[in-house]
């Protein structure tokens, strides 16, 4: 293939992939979840005031709800929010941009490794249209930045530009937590590989240290360990299960069979293997509805044959590039495997774009070994990819959007828009906590002044059960839904109250509005009470 031809095809792949990621970005998925509005409002707060929602100036970790988000996505969202405002496009666009950038990087990596433009273009095309990469590029998640910077760092490492490699790998650890496992492991391997040429890696190591050392310092303080404390395999439930297994065991020394080491080892291995299995990659995907469509593979099912054959050819090969890809593949699932609810589509983000690249490699190898079947194999491959993309797109914009709008906390935007239109008519607004943290949706969809929020004398927030709760600010009071009916009954101060309740509460008040999910099931009931 001529250079100009391959460049044109790559540009077409990029335009296709970028278009798929940004068209209808406000409507699909159908609402912003609480992580997205948190990222967006903190970026807005930085833009307007130079501090986050907690009043901390230009922090290197964002406290948010107590989940302590890593900083890069928030900072990258500042310019897009300055252009598009506090909108779904403003907060989601950075993810779409970095997800699209991975298309170009896939071609660059593939060509650098195999010197085969066809392979690189096929890999780039798979990244452009695969459900895994498309879905995650349409939501505000830090993982796309991690995949991009890791891939960029590895590319520069392959080209011998070790300082640039160290720079971008170092940046990756401030994007998403999975990179905080993967990147140090890669750096350790590089140190071992170049141990006899220390002068060659001294400068890159110094660059990496600028990013890695502060990361480790942060990881061992309460802010850095908060997230892992919720997700670790050895949580309180696991410890209770170990104790129950010991009590039920007939083995003479049950502690030998049932302990933290055996429990962790068994579940780690099980989780790890699940990330490489066909059920996760090609059949059902992960179990979290906010990161993939349920019961729909992350890659086209037709890729399964080429992926595992490609993996087989890589294992047989003795070439350095094969060892490089295998090492990447072996390290990538580790971060997701030490947490619960595996396999998890987002936590496996450090695998990208490997499954696509290996599938492309397997496809090219099959063509090399198929003298008489090149045309039918190619036709089957193309039809399989096109059908998979059509099925994903149709399901994503119809059944998924309709049936899973609740998982995107749909309805908050509509409720807050209504509140904003009547805000001055009421003395107090009582808002249910049924679907998450409503204060963040109010801040986001009202473009609430960060300075006024931080200095609000009525702001009530506190730490409890490893979480930061907000019970009120300005006219707002945020109430647990199971307490809503009794709370409204207890109101005695004269005034006009606007009540946003879950749909199942029996509240004596004048109904103003019903807000429904897209499957027409009730989400919120808005009422008015005058005392």
Order of alpha helices (4+ residues) and beta strands (2+ residues): alpha-alpha-beta-beta-alpha-alpha-alpha-alpha-alpha-alpha-alpha-alpha-alpha-alpha-alpha-alpha-alpha-alpha-alpha-alpha-alpha-alpha-beta-alpha-alpha-beta-beta-beta-alpha-beta-beta-beta
